[in-house]
């Protein structure tokens, strides 16, 4: 299974609640924090929801 590396690059301040909760569900709590996830359809959907707040790269 493919893995992706997700890094938070923008702040969730003044964003809708669903975007803040999506960042938390991805495991992102601080700026410039990086987490790795398997590229499942549910994770890809979460990434698409907050794509303007994160950067994604394949591992």
C-alpha positions in Angstrom: 0.0 0.0 0.0 1.2 3.5 -0.8 2.1 5.8 2.0 1.8 9.6 2.0 3.5 12.2 4.2 1.2 15.0 5.3 2.6 18.3 6.7 0.5 21.2 8.1 1.7 24.4 6.5 -1.1 26.9 7.4 -3.0 27.6 10.6 -6.6 26.4 11.1 -7.4 29.7 12.8 -10.5 31.3 11.3 -11.4 28.1 9.4 -14.7 26.1 9.5 -15.0 23.6 12.3 -15.1 20.6 9.9 -11.6 21.6 8.6 -10.2 21.9 12.1 -11.6 18.5 13.1 -10.2 17.0 9.9 -6.7 18.2 10.7 -7.1 16.7 14.2 -8.3 13.4 12.7 -5.2 13.3 10.5 -3.1 13.8 13.6 -1.9 17.3 12.9 -1.9 19.5 15.9 0.9 22.1 15.3 2.3 24.0 12.4 5.0 22.2 10.4 4.1 18.9 12.0 4.4 15.8 9.7 2.6 12.5 9.9 2.6 9.4 7.6 -0.6 7.6 6.6 -1.5 4.8 4.2 -3.2 6.2 1.1 -6.6 4.8 1.7 -9.7 6.4 0.1 -10.8 7.8 3.5 -7.5 9.4 4.1 -7.4 10.8 0.6 -10.8 12.3 1.1 -9.7 14.0 4.3 -6.6 15.3 2.6 -8.8 16.8 -0.2 -10.9 18.6 2.4 -8.0 20.5 3.9 -5.6 20.5 0.8 -5.2 24.3 1.2 -3.8 23.9 4.7 -1.4 21.0 4.1 1.3 19.8 1.8 1.4 16.1 0.7 4.1 14.0 -0.7 4.4 10.3 -1.5 6.8 8.2 0.4 
